[in-house]
Amino acid sequence: MNLDLNDMALFVEVAKAKHFRRAAEVLGIPNPTLSRRITALEKAIGLRLLHRTTRKVELTEAGALYYERCKRIVNEANLAHEQLGEMLAQPSGLLRASFPVDLAVTYLAPLIAEFANRYPDITFDFDLTSRRVDLVSEPFDIAIRTGHLEDSQLIARLIAELPSYLYASPGYLERAGIPESPADLEKHDCLGILKATSWTLHDATSATTVIFGGGRFTINSIGLIRKLATLDKGIILMPEQLVADDLASGKLRRLLPSWQGEPVPVYAITETRLLPAKTQRFIEFLHEHLSAAARSHKQPDTV
């Protein structure tokens, strides 16, 4: 049985996308050509690999087994090809990445622009979402996520830990008063992410837990929480990098300067450790810049 490694690579893309047209767009080949090549592969193997419908394709039992084997072979082949070429010196190709909406828009956009300037031969396909994308079944090279991760078989690299601090607007502080200690926060309107009802704060020698209750807002968006804080709705706890513009404009001020919250971890998540140069460089770039920002944060105006 003679098999073409290129057809295996085509099959991997279709299995990831679960759709011929989307896979054909990624591969840059006509949809009929892709369909014909996959049919020829199935005939060569002697087994049906895909269930085809008008909307999507699904892996058969044989297809799922074949996909698990093929993706490793294809990854190894791509990496070997790249290492023998000049791509490590000047990475190229399409980088498909998933980001949390608020982190990307508020903080990562200038870094992404700088990375794009540094590597002009890389093109980008970004998906901004708060959901946990499936790197096995969806066509992403990398996902950037914040917070603590669930256990999985994916590869998670810690690229930064962003220290978090307390902030409020001048208008809120004028109305509600300025907290003098962490205990005072229990009397204030605190805006927590999702259903958070407490914060753990640290100073140089101790830690304390502040319980502030459910509050009036249950929100899953850091961007909206930050915006409500600028509109005098309460106190927030988040990384300085995400509120830098509001600090510079005076819309927010830092509180209790000797206290900080738990650092927010930022992870780069991939399906495999065998990464092409474009993905390696992107992870290295984010690690360099995010870690440097976390180490050299400036003391803002405090109250």
C-alpha positions in Angstrom: 0.0 0.0 0.0 1.5 3.3 -1.1 0.5 6.3 0.9 1.3 9.9 0.3 2.4 11.9 3.4 0.8 15.0 1.8 -2.6 13.3 1.8 -2.1 12.4 5.5 -1.5 16.1 6.2 -4.6 17.0 4.2 -6.6 14.5 6.2 -5.3 16.0 9.5 -6.5 19.5 8.5 -10.0 18.2 7.5 -10.2 16.3 10.8 -9.3 19.4 12.8 -11.8 21.7 10.9 -14.5 19.0 10.6 -15.4 20.8 7.4 -14.0 20.4 3.9 -14.4 24.0 2.8 -12.8 25.5 5.9 -9.9 23.1 5.7 -9.5 23.9 2.0 -9.3 27.6 2.8 -6.6 27.0 5.4 -4.7 24.8 3.0 -5.1 27.1 0.1 -6.4 24.5 -2.3 -9.8 24.0 -4.1 -12.4 22.2 -2.1 -13.1 19.6 -4.9 -9.4 18.8 -5.0 -9.2 18.3 -1.3 -12.3 16.1 -1.3 -10.9 14.0 -4.1 -7.5 13.5 -2.3 -9.3 12.4 0.9 -11.4 9.9 -1.1 -8.3 8.5 -2.7 -6.7 8.2 0.7 -9.7 6.2 2.0 -9.5 3.9 -1.1 -5.8 3.3 -0.5 -6.4 2.4 3.1 -9.5 0.4 2.4 -11.6 2.0 5.2 -14.0 5.0 5.5 -12.3 7.7 7.6 -15.0 10.4 7.5 -18.8 10.6 7.7 -19.8 13.3 5.3 -22.9 15.5 5.7 -23.9 18.7 4.0 -22.8 20.8 7.0 -19.8 19.0 8.5 -17.8 15.9 8.6 -17.3 13.5 11.5 -14.5 11.0 12.1 -15.4 7.3 11.9 -13.9 5.0 14.5 -11.1 4.1 12.0 -10.7 7.8 11.2 -10.3 8.8 14.9 -7.5 6.2 15.3 -5.9 7.2 12.0 -6.1 10.9 13.0 -4.3 10.3 16.4 -1.4 8.6 14.5 -1.3 10.9 11.6 -1.2 14.2 13.5 2.0 13.1 15.3 3.6 12.1 12.0 2.6 15.3 10.3 3.9 17.4 13.2 7.2 15.6 13.2 7.5 16.0 9.4 6.7 19.7 9.5 9.1 20.3 12.3 11.9 18.4 10.5 11.2 20.3 7.3 11.3 23.6 9.1 14.5 22.9 11.0 16.3 22.0 7.7 15.2 25.3 6.1 15.5 28.9 6.9 12.2 29.3 8.8 13.9 29.2 12.2 15.8 32.4 11.2 12.8 34.1 9.7 9.5 32.3 10.7 6.6 32.4 8.3 3.2 30.9 7.7 -0.3 31.3 9.3 -0.4 31.6 13.1 -3.8 30.6 14.5 -4.3 31.7 18.1 -7.1 32.1 20.6 -7.1 34.9 23.2 -9.4 36.0 26.0 -11.2 39.1 24.7 -10.3 41.5 27.5 -6.7 40.6 27.7 -6.2 40.9 23.9 -8.0 44.2 23.4 -6.8 45.9 26.6 -3.2 44.8 26.8 -1.9 42.4 24.1 -2.8 44.5 21.0 0.4 46.6 21.0 2.5 43.5 21.7 0.8 41.7 18.8 1.5 44.7 16.5 5.1 44.7 17.5 5.5 41.0 16.9 3.9 41.4 13.5 6.4 44.1 12.6 9.3 41.9 13.7 8.1 38.9 11.7 6.6 40.2 8.4 6.3 36.7 6.8 3.8 35.5 9.5 0.1 36.0 8.8 -2.5 35.8 11.6 -5.9 34.3 12.3 -7.0 35.3 15.8 -10.1 34.2 17.7 -11.1 36.3 20.7 -13.3 34.3 23.1 -13.6 33.5 26.8 -14.5 29.8 26.1 -11.9 27.0 26.4 -11.2 26.2 22.8 -10.4 22.6 21.9 -6.9 22.5 20.6 -7.3 18.9 19.5 -10.4 19.3 17.4 -10.1 23.0 16.4 -7.5 24.4 14.1 -5.5 26.5 16.6 -1.8 26.6 17.0 -1.9 28.1 20.4 -4.4 29.5 23.1 -3.5 32.2 25.6 -5.4 31.9 28.8 -5.4 33.5 32.3 -6.2 32.1 35.7 -5.8 28.6 37.0 -6.2 25.8 34.4 -8.1 22.5 34.6 -6.1 19.4 34.3 -5.8 18.2 30.7 -3.4 16.4 28.3 -2.5 19.7 26.7 0.9 21.5 27.1 0.6 24.6 29.3 3.6 27.0 29.6 3.5 29.7 32.3 4.6 32.8 30.5 3.9 35.5 33.1 2.3 36.2 36.5 0.7 39.6 36.6 0.5 41.2 40.0 -2.9 42.6 40.9 -3.9 45.6 42.9 -6.9 47.5 44.2 -8.4 50.4 42.2 -11.4 52.7 42.4 -12.5 55.9 40.8 -12.2 59.4 42.4 -16.0 59.7 42.2 -16.6 56.4 44.1 -14.0 57.3 46.8 -15.6 60.8 47.3 -19.0 59.1 47.8 -18.0 56.0 49.8 -14.8 57.1 51.5 -11.2 55.8 51.2 -10.4 52.4 52.8 -7.6 52.5 55.2 -7.1 48.8 55.7 -8.2 45.5 54.0 -10.9 45.1 56.7 -12.5 48.4 55.5 -13.2 46.8 52.1 -16.0 44.7 53.6 -18.0 47.9 53.9 -17.5 48.8 50.3 -18.9 47.8 46.9 -16.4 45.4 45.5 -16.6 44.2 41.9 -15.5 40.5 41.7 -15.2 38.4 38.5 -18.0 35.9 38.1 -19.3 34.8 41.5 -16.2 35.8 43.6 -17.2 36.9 47.1 -13.7 37.3 48.6 -10.2 38.4 47.8 -6.9 37.3 49.4 -4.5 40.2 49.9 -0.8 40.2 50.8 1.5 42.7 52.2 5.2 42.3 53.0 4.6 40.1 56.0 1.1 38.7 56.1 -2.0 37.7 54.2 -5.7 38.4 54.8 -9.0 37.4 53.2 -11.5 40.0 52.6 -15.1 38.8 52.3 -17.3 41.3 50.5 -20.5 39.3 49.7 -22.1 38.8 46.4 -22.6 42.4 45.5 -25.0 43.8 42.9 -23.2 42.6 39.8 -22.3 39.1 38.6 -20.0 39.6 35.6 -17.7 37.4 33.5 -16.0 40.3 31.7 -12.9 42.0 33.0 -13.5 44.8 30.6 -17.0 45.5 31.9 -15.8 45.3 35.5 -13.1 47.8 34.8 -15.6 50.1 33.0 -18.0 50.0 35.9 -15.2 50.9 38.3 -14.5 54.0 36.2 -18.2 54.8 36.4 -18.1 55.0 40.2 -19.6 51.6 40.9 -17.0 50.1 43.2 -13.6 48.8 43.9 -11.8 46.3 41.6 -8.8 44.0 42.0 -6.9 43.3 38.8 -3.5 43.5 37.1 -2.1 47.0 36.6 -1.5 46.2 32.9 -5.3 46.0 32.3 -6.0 49.4 33.9 -3.0 51.4 32.7 -5.0 53.7 30.5 -7.5 54.5 33.2 -4.7 55.2 35.7 -2.9 57.5 33.3 -6.2 59.4 32.6 -7.1 59.7 36.3 -10.3 57.6 35.9 -8.9 55.1 38.5 -6.6 55.4 41.5 -4.8 52.7 43.3 -5.8 51.9 46.9 -3.9 50.4 49.8 -0.5 50.6 48.1 1.2 48.1 50.4 -1.3 45.4 49.6 -1.8 43.3 46.5 -3.9 40.3 45.4 -2.9 36.9 44.1 -0.9 37.2 40.9 -2.8 36.3 37.7 -1.0 33.5 35.8 -0.9 33.8 32.0 -0.5 30.5 30.1 0.4 29.6 26.5 -1.4 26.3 25.7 -0.5 24.0 22.8 -1.5 20.5 21.8 2.1 19.3 21.4 5.6 20.3 22.4 6.6 19.9 18.7 6.1 23.5 17.7 6.9 25.3 14.4 9.1 28.4 14.6 6.2 30.8 14.3 4.6 29.4 17.4 7.8 29.1 19.3 8.7 32.7 18.6 5.3 34.0 19.6 5.5 32.2 23.0 9.0 33.5 23.6 8.0 37.0 22.6 5.0 37.1 24.9 7.0 35.6 27.8 9.7 38.2 27.4 7.4 41.2 27.3 4.8 40.1 29.8 7.3 39.0 32.4 9.3 42.2 32.0 6.1 44.2 32.5 5.2 42.3 35.6 8.7 42.9 37.1 9.0 46.6 36.2 5.5 47.8 36.9 5.5 51.5 38.0 3.9 52.8 41.2 0.8 54.8 40.2 -0.8 57.5 42.1 -2.3 56.1 45.3 -4.8 57.2 47.9 
